[in-house]
């Protein structure tokens, strides 16, 4: 129960406690937004208003029910909201289920096409008529496969809506039903629903026969012709299956990298990837499939009026020369159906020819290294021949045809201005729809679910438009900062020249350092050789010193002279024997001085060489029998 007291409301909860609350008129004010649940205190605040969710949808409506004494508890958040782990698991399961449903849809579509071709071929060959039980059975089988296909198409789009709800945290499937999605579902159902129905239904087909001089031909044709040919539009399911089974779409790492680079993984991206990986295979499969399908459809359109077109080989010949843009004119279509197929074949042939030229030119294109070699050779030949003027003329003409830098800046500025305006409008739309959602859920006495869903749908569309404008801005910036513009920038040219000078200086310094290192290496080699000769020099010096010492000792003490024993030659491993000294030892000045001192008091004494060579010591040294080594 609840009762009003002045500007406040006193209500009793299930536990018997009295809660003092603000009235409904003040709760709707943005500054007084509070959540008043039956099991909470009056001071508990609400987490916020969900813009696209309905678990907390219409909190204003929930508060009115709670304040009105109803059994409504917890406002709009009574239902448990799943966490991020549950959502990711649910999303993965929906991905797998969507893949299986797409595979089943393709199988049903191809099954219906194959049965349709078999039924038409058997009836045109005269095996049975359209009124026979066999024809009715085959058409019934086609109808059953078509019904199953339509159910699979609806299930596929239902899964798409569920994935949209999980990705955008929405809880009402009607938010995802935009006009674009509704139109896409209706178009797919219309394409897949066309098939020959059981029964025999005919119409009169009048046409002008160009092969027979303009004779008017009138034939009774069954409706199966007009209902069978559109069944080939079901082949669009192949592109969907290719997308869902592509490694780029199923691999989590590739999708993460694509999300970081703002790449949308759709059928166009997968086809571009296939054209990059195996362009020849893709073109071959597409051209052969188009050739066979167009030939069979042209034969079905023309076989009732002209017997020449009843032959499949003639139809294939006509499609081939039309596809290749030759057109001999020996066989021409008579009906508007056949002419439409021929025109479509010509358009597709022109497109395939352009793709084939692009693929072949890419295969024949030189690599970067081959281009450098080729340009160098051509530059040398043109310089020798004096054909530089022609190349200069071509270069100048190509530069005149492209936009100047100022014109590019003006173009980029205009595009940037337009994108900025679009960005502001998209942001304003997001804010406006946010406010309208808040207004229609919190500031009104009665909530209109349809109006709220409309604004939620517009809110999501505004977010998508904002993302698209940001992507366009990014592409504009990427196109503005191309390699050609960077190469033509004066500042970058100056920087390039500076870098070239620095690199040249570094190269010169490197050459100088290499020369100095070579000289230093030569000097170190010479020093090593000299160091290797030091032991020999020392050995010779020691031997000469020993010989001189022996000669001096023999000169001073001739009585003790003995046979000289040369020193051992094992002083060093580098020692070599030296030749004996051939010069005589000079006379000793010590002997002459001693002789003069001894013969001074004896003036009459005779001087002999023995007295001159006698030692100054009074006692002679004992004789030696062996010289020390």
Secondary structure, DSSP 4 states (H G I P E B T S, - for coil): -EEEETTEEEEE-TTS-EEEEE-HHHHTSGGG-----TTS-TTPPP----SS-STTTTHHHHHHHHHTT-S--STT--SPPP-HHHHHHHHHHHHHHHHHHHHHHHHHHHHHHHHHHHHHHHHHTTSS-TTSHHHHHHHHHHHHHHHHHHHHHHHHHHHHHHHHHHHTT---GGGS--HHHHHHHHHHHHHHH--PPSS--EEEEEEEEGGGTSEEEEEEEETHHHHHHGGGGGGHHHHHHHHHH-HHHH-HHHHHHHHHTT---SHHHHHHHHHHH-HHHHHHHHHHHHHHHHHHHHHHHHTTT-SGGGSHHHHHHHHHHHHTT----SS---SHHHHHHHHHHHHHHHHHHHHHHHHHHHHH---HHHHHHHHHHHHHHHHHHT-HHHHHHHHHHHHHHSPPHHHHHHHHHHHHHHHHHHHHHHHHHHHHHHHHHHHHHHSSSS--HHHHHHHHHHHHHHHHHHHHHHHHHHHHHHHHT-HHHHHH-HHHHHHHHHHHHHHHHHHHHHHHHHHHHHHHHHHHHHHHHHHHHHHHHHHHHHHHHHHHHHHHHHHH-GGG-----PPPS-S-TT----PPP-SPPPPPHHHHHHHHHHHSS-SSSPP-HHHHHS-SSSSPPPP-SS---
